[in-house]
Amino acid sequence: MVFIRFSFFSLLLMGSAFAQTRFSSKSCLDSSYKMKMVQKGPLFGLLKQEFIIDKKNCIIHISHKKYLPKEWIVDVCREPVHIKVTSATGVDVAKKENECTKKDNSRDTSDFCSQYFTMMDVIQDDGLIFAEGDRDNLNSAHGRTYCSYLLLKKYLNESVVFSRYTEVQDIFVEKSKVAPAPIIPATPEEGAQGKIENQQSKIEGYKDPLTATF
């Protein structure tokens, strides 16, 4: 009886530990799901605000409706890096030409970057903030939103093109940005000392052509 109880509690602990394991980059890419969130929108809540993610493996379809509906379709396994945008005016394709964040941290104003920033703001403001559940669990609304967010950020921002048939790059690690080491100007004392040492080295290295032996 004691052994049975021990085995039962061991299974519970193992199941709990497994349930708390964060989804992997591979499982996120291979997953397919559809989630919809509806909340009160403008005009004192008379208008409904909708946020939908329809993901099928590499293809992520984001739909958002506040005043007018807008949709973004991104295939994170397809080159070149681009976004398909569906609005009231039709379907447009925005292809990445430049990095969206410049070295001075200002934003690029191209069509691609404008769509990228708008879409990511929608995912954060209407998805990640309000989605329920554990963000590391693909069975929760929060986890599915987070999975799509990481894939889109990696593909659109870092230009990583995924493949379901090769090793999937880690979506949880951002590309490191190593800043150049700052140039520290010499203090007046250090500058004067450097000049003295330089002059001394010149004197020590000087050889009188009349007395020098070679």
Secondary structure, 3 states (H helix, E strand, C coil): CHHHHHHHHHHHHHHHHHHCCCCCHHHHHHCEEEEEEEEECCCCCCCEEEEEEEEECCEEEEEEECCCEEEEEEECCCCCCEEEEEECCEEEEEECCCCCECCCCCECCCHHHHHHHHHHHHHHHHHHCCCCCCCCCCCCHHHHHHHHHHHHHHHHHHCCCCCCCCCCCCCCCCCCCCCCCCCCCCCHHHHHHHHHHHHHHHHHHCCCCCCCCC
